[in-house]
Amino acid sequence: MNLPVDFIYSVRTQFGEEMEPFVAALAEDTPVSIRLNPFKKQRNHLAFLRPAERVPWSEQGYYLAERPSFTFDPLFHAGYYYVQEASSMFVEHVVRELVSAPVICLDLCAAPGGKSVSLLSALPEGSLLVSNEIVRQRANVLSETLIKFGHPNTVVTQNSAMDFAAFPGLFDLILVDAPCSGEGMFRKDEVAIQEWSPQNVKMCAARQKDILGDVWPALKPGGLLVYSTCTYNSDENEDNVRWAANNLGAAFTKVEVDAGWNIVPSHDDEAGGYHFYPHKVKGEGLFVAVLRKPGTEVPETDFRPKKNRKPTVVPIKDPADYAKLITNPELFHLMESDDRITALPKVHAETIVTLMHNLKCVSAGIELGQMRGKDFIPAHALAMSIALNRQVFYNHEVTYEQAIAYLRKEAIALSDAPRGMVLLTWQNEPLGFVKNIGNRANNLYPNEWRIRSGYLPDKKPEILAPEQPVPPAESFTF
């Protein structure tokens, strides 16, 4: 690995005698790790050739002995696990240590979604997660990640940090996983090495300050802001934490860390934080600091839609036909936006509607589907949701080859299934919907999510396995 000379020079003082093992670690293979989805509990242990190793700071994280073909595992596409770098799972530990009651949480720079699913795994029951990404294409990827995860208490937005200043004191917890120079990704991403320069470090550090300053008003007094980067230098880490203390009044908050994890506390007591170094931990480079906003009084704010803007989401007139699509429908408000029907959790419905009226919302709650003429077309988000009522649909178990064909957005034949909407399952787990018309079934899988590779592995990857033998899928008629 050819590291930039200026980078070597910039970190030599920081690592001192550990410089040689640090550089050697950057030449090693990247560890493979996944996060299990605790909300889809049908499968909760690994069936791998060698025993999986637990990520020590995560209740749901595991290292795998080798990298399987995740793309060709239907359960990956069904949201039963997420491929996530191990160091970044530390966010879960921070939340478990410091948050004990339901909160409204903002993941500001959230794409592709790894830290968002970490947050969802750790936030107390009844919390709401707002995941944001300013770049449209990346926001769509973020939405895909959270839809597959299946939890209804989520909103995905596509906005700038400054846009959230319109909601002063709304969020109890904010994660700013700031765009950075990417030093911690050097062994994972060759482009990160090519794009690194001292000038880029300075530019990133300045942008990070702007992001912190822009989003700070949205944090509730007494609330927590978790600041993280995947980089090593103090410009983007300790210096920015110290800047937040001096200019925003932020106070550094400590987190209990097991000494055996080999996480390195910041050398700067005033601007504390935690470093993950690849020669110390089984993971990539990461810096995390936790800041608390002073005060207790939350400002009063009118969150009604902006002037002259019509509401974009309204209660549905006749919800009874749609309520049966989800379990525990009494916990949801059924809303309509254009011709799309969405179920919003009642406990946070007012907040979600406010966000939808004032921000660019990509997805929220559970999209149930939409009317096309006289036909109701169920949304893929419904199939992925942990609130799906499977008894409303005919369930049809497919073979592995049919599952991959479906995930490629290919038409498949279901000669032994009734006409109409059918929920496809693989090993009794929901994959998505088709409309069976007899000689073939129209594939309703999202086109932008499809598997683009024509390759099929000789052996199907088996990463998760059920604790008990898989029961046959029950069949019901829609």
Residue pairs with C-beta under 8 A, 6 or more apart in sequence:
1 26
1 27
1 186
1 187
1 193
2 193
3 23
3 26
3 186
3 193
4 193
4 196
4 197
6 197
6 198
7 183
7 196
8 23
10 198
10 201
10 233
11 19
11 22
11 183
11 232
11 233
12 19
14 232
14 233
14 234
15 22
15 277
18 277
18 279
21 279
22 277
22 278
22 279
24 279
25 187
25 277
25 278
25 279
26 186
26 187
26 278
27 187
28 187
28 278
29 187
30 85
30 187
30 188
30 284
31 63
31 86
31 282
31 283
32 63
32 64
32 65
32 66
32 67
32 83
33 55
33 61
33 62
33 63
33 64
33 83
33 84
33 85
33 86
33 89
33 283
34 61
34 62
34 64
34 81
34 82
34 83
34 84
34 463
35 58
35 60
35 61
35 62
35 81
35 82
35 83
35 84
35 89
35 114
35 117
35 118
35 121
36 44
36 60
36 61
36 62
36 80
36 81
36 464
37 60
37 79
37 80
37 81
37 82
37 117
37 121
37 149
37 150
38 44
38 59
38 60
38 121
39 120
39 149
39 150
39 151
39 386
40 78
40 79
40 80
40 150
40 386
40 429
42 80
42 428
42 429
42 466
43 75
43 80
43 429
43 464
43 465
43 466
43 467
44 464
44 467
45 464
45 465
45 467
46 52
46 62
46 64
46 463
46 464
46 465
47 462
47 463
47 464
47 465
48 64
48 65
48 462
48 463
49 65
49 66
50 65
51 65
52 62
52 63
52 64
52 65
53 62
53 63
54 61
54 62
54 63
55 61
55 62
55 63
55 86
55 89
55 282
55 283
56 258
56 260
56 261
57 89
57 90
57 92
57 93
57 257
57 258
57 261
57 263
58 86
58 89
58 90
58 92
58 93
58 118
59 92
59 96
59 121
59 122
60 89
60 92
60 121
61 84
61 86
61 89
61 92
63 86
63 282
64 463
68 461
68 463
69 457
69 461
70 76
70 83
70 461
70 463
71 451
71 453
72 404
72 451
72 455
72 456
72 457
72 460
72 461
73 460
73 461
73 462
73 463
74 400
74 403
74 404
74 407
74 426
74 427
74 429
74 431
75 81
75 426
75 427
75 429
75 463
75 464
76 83
76 463
77 148
77 407
77 431
77 449
77 451
78 148
78 384
78 426
78 429
78 430
78 431
79 147
79 148
79 149
79 150
79 384
80 429
80 464
81 463
81 464
82 113
82 114
82 117
82 145
82 149
84 114
84 117
84 118
85 114
85 188
85 283
85 284
86 281
86 282
86 283
86 284
87 184
87 276
87 281
87 283
87 284
87 285
87 286
88 114
88 115
88 118
88 177
88 228
88 230
88 283
88 284
88 286
89 118
90 263
90 274
90 276
90 286
90 288
91 115
91 118
91 119
91 122
91 175
91 177
91 226
91 228
91 288
92 118
92 119
92 121
92 122
93 122
93 255
94 226
94 255
94 288
94 290
95 118
95 119
95 122
95 123
95 173
96 122
97 255
97 256
98 224
98 253
98 255
98 290
99 122
99 123
99 124
99 172
99 173
99 224
100 124
101 124
102 123
102 124
102 125
102 126
102 127
103 123
103 124
103 127
103 128
103 171
103 172
103 173
104 127
104 128
104 130
104 170
104 171
104 172
104 173
104 348
104 351
105 119
105 123
105 127
105 128
105 129
105 130
105 171
105 172
105 173
105 174
105 175
106 130
106 132
106 164
106 171
106 173
106 174
106 175
106 215
106 218
107 115
107 116
107 119
107 129
107 130
107 131
107 132
107 175
107 177
108 132
108 161
108 164
108 174
108 175
108 176
108 177
108 211
108 215
109 132
109 133
109 134
109 176
109 177
109 178
109 179
109 211
110 116
110 131
110 132
110 133
110 142
110 156
110 175
110 177
111 133
111 135
111 138
111 139
111 141
111 142
112 138
112 141
112 142
112 145
113 131
113 141
113 142
113 144
113 145
113 146
113 149
114 145
115 175
115 177
115 228
116 129
116 131
116 142
116 145
116 146
116 154
117 145
117 146
117 149
119 129
119 175
120 129
120 146
120 149
120 151
120 154
123 129
126 153
126 347
127 153
128 153
128 154
128 155
128 345
128 347
128 348
128 351
128 352
129 151
129 153
129 154
129 155
130 154
130 155
130 156
130 157
130 171
130 355
131 142
131 146
131 154
131 155
131 156
131 157
132 139
132 156
132 157
132 158
132 159
132 164
133 139
133 141
133 142
133 156
133 157
133 158
134 158
134 159
134 160
134 161
135 158
136 158
139 156
139 157
139 158
139 362
140 362
140 448
142 156
142 362
143 156
143 362
143 363
144 446
144 448
144 449
146 154
146 156
146 363
147 363
147 380
147 381
147 384
148 384
149 384
150 384
150 385
150 386
151 386
152 332
152 343
152 344
152 345
152 365
152 366
152 385
152 386
152 387
153 345
153 348
154 363
154 364
154 365
155 352
155 355
155 356
155 361
155 363
155 364
155 365
156 361
156 362
156 363
156 364
157 355
157 359
157 360
157 361
157 362
158 360
158 361
158 362
159 359
159 360
160 214
161 210
161 211
161 214
161 215
162 214
162 215
163 359
164 170
164 171
164 214
164 215
164 217
164 218
165 214
165 215
165 217
165 218
166 358
167 218
167 301
167 303
167 354
167 355
167 358
168 217
168 218
168 299
168 301
169 217
169 218
169 219
169 220
169 221
169 223
169 298
169 299
169 301
170 218
170 220
170 301
170 303
170 351
171 218
171 219
171 220
171 223
172 220
172 223
172 224
173 223
173 224
173 225
173 226
174 215
174 218
174 219
174 223
174 224
174 225
174 226
175 225
175 226
175 228
176 208
176 211
176 212
176 215
176 225
176 226
176 227
176 228
177 228
177 229
178 204
178 207
178 208
178 211
178 212
178 227
178 228
178 229
178 236
178 240
179 204
179 207
179 208
179 211
180 204
180 208
180 229
180 230
180 231
180 236
181 192
181 196
181 200
181 201
181 204
181 231
181 233
181 236
182 189
182 192
182 195
182 196
182 230
182 231
183 192
183 196
183 230
183 231
183 232
183 233
183 285
184 229
184 230
184 231
184 232
184 276
184 278
184 284
184 285
184 286
184 287
185 192
185 230
185 284
185 285
186 192
186 193
186 196
186 285
187 278
187 284
188 284
201 231
201 233
201 235
201 236
202 235
204 231
204 235
204 236
205 235
205 236
205 239
205 240
208 229
208 236
208 240
209 240
209 243
212 225
212 227
212 240
212 243
212 244
212 248
213 247
213 248
215 225
216 225
216 244
216 248
216 250
216 293
219 225
219 293
220 293
220 298
221 293
221 294
221 295
221 296
221 297
221 298
222 292
222 293
222 294
222 295
222 296
223 292
223 293
224 253
224 290
224 291
224 292
224 293
225 244
225 250
225 290
225 291
225 292
225 293
226 288
226 289
226 290
226 291
227 240
227 241
227 244
227 273
227 288
227 289
227 290
227 291
228 286
228 287
228 288
228 289
229 236
229 237
229 286
229 287
230 284
230 285
230 286
230 287
231 237
231 285
231 287
232 275
232 277
232 285
232 287
234 268
236 287
237 266
237 273
237 275
237 287
237 289
238 266
238 267
238 268
238 271
238 273
239 271
241 250
241 252
241 271
241 272
241 273
241 289
241 291
242 268
242 270
242 271
244 250
244 291
245 251
245 252
245 270
245 271
245 291
248 293
249 293
249 294
250 291
250 292
250 293
250 294
251 291
251 292
251 294
252 270
252 271
252 272
252 273
252 289
252 290
252 291
252 292
253 290
253 291
253 292
254 272
254 290
255 274
255 290
257 263
257 265
257 274
261 281
262 280
262 281
263 274
263 275
263 276
263 280
263 281
264 274
264 275
264 276
264 277
264 280
265 272
265 273
265 274
265 275
266 272
266 273
266 274
266 275
266 289
271 289
272 289
273 287
273 288
273 289
274 287
274 288
274 289
275 285
275 286
275 287
276 283
276 284
276 285
276 286
276 287
276 288
277 285
278 284
278 285
303 354
303 358
304 354
304 357
305 311
305 357
305 358
306 357
306 358
309 357
309 358
311 353
311 357
312 337
312 356
312 357
312 361
313 335
313 336
313 337
313 342
313 353
313 356
313 357
314 335
314 336
314 337
315 333
315 334
315 335
315 336
316 322
316 334
316 335
316 336
316 341
319 334
322 334
322 341
322 343
322 368
323 329
323 332
323 334
324 389
324 392
325 343
325 368
325 369
325 378
325 382
325 388
325 389
325 392
326 332
326 343
326 366
326 368
326 382
326 385
326 387
326 388
326 389
327 387
327 388
327 389
328 387
329 343
331 345
331 346
331 347
332 343
332 344
332 345
332 346
332 349
332 365
332 366
332 387
333 343
333 344
333 345
333 346
333 349
334 341
334 342
334 343
334 344
334 368
335 341
335 342
335 343
335 344
335 349
335 353
335 365
336 342
337 356
339 370
339 371
339 372
340 367
340 369
340 370
340 379
341 367
341 368
341 369
341 370
341 371
342 364
342 365
342 366
342 367
342 368
343 365
343 366
343 368
343 387
344 352
344 353
344 364
344 365
345 352
345 365
352 364
352 365
355 361
355 364
356 364
363 381
366 381
366 382
366 385
366 387
367 379
367 381
367 382
368 378
368 379
368 381
368 382
369 376
369 377
369 378
369 379
369 382
370 376
370 377
370 379
371 377
377 435
377 444
378 393
378 421
378 433
378 444
380 432
380 433
380 444
380 445
380 446
380 449
382 388
382 433
383 423
383 430
383 431
383 432
383 433
384 430
384 432
388 430
390 423
390 430
390 474
390 476
391 474
391 476
392 476
392 478
393 421
393 422
393 423
393 433
393 476
393 478
394 417
394 418
394 420
394 421
394 422
394 423
394 475
394 476
394 477
394 478
395 422
395 423
395 425
395 473
395 474
395 475
395 476
396 414
396 416
396 417
396 422
396 423
396 424
396 425
396 473
396 475
397 425
397 426
397 427
397 428
397 472
397 473
398 406
398 412
398 424
398 425
398 426
398 431
400 426
400 460
401 456
402 412
402 424
403 424
403 426
403 431
404 451
404 456
405 412
406 412
406 424
406 431
406 432
406 434
406 443
406 445
407 431
407 445
407 450
407 451
408 450
408 451
408 452
408 454
409 443
409 445
409 447
409 450
410 443
411 440
411 441
411 442
411 443
412 434
412 440
412 441
412 443
413 439
413 440
413 441
414 422
414 434
414 436
414 441
417 436
417 441
418 436
418 477
419 436
419 437
419 438
420 435
420 436
420 477
420 478
421 433
421 434
421 435
421 436
421 478
422 433
422 434
422 435
422 436
422 441
423 430
423 432
423 433
424 430
424 431
424 432
424 433
424 434
425 431
425 473
427 466
427 470
428 470
428 471
428 472
428 473
432 444
432 445
433 444
434 441
434 442
434 443
434 444
435 441
435 442
435 444
436 442
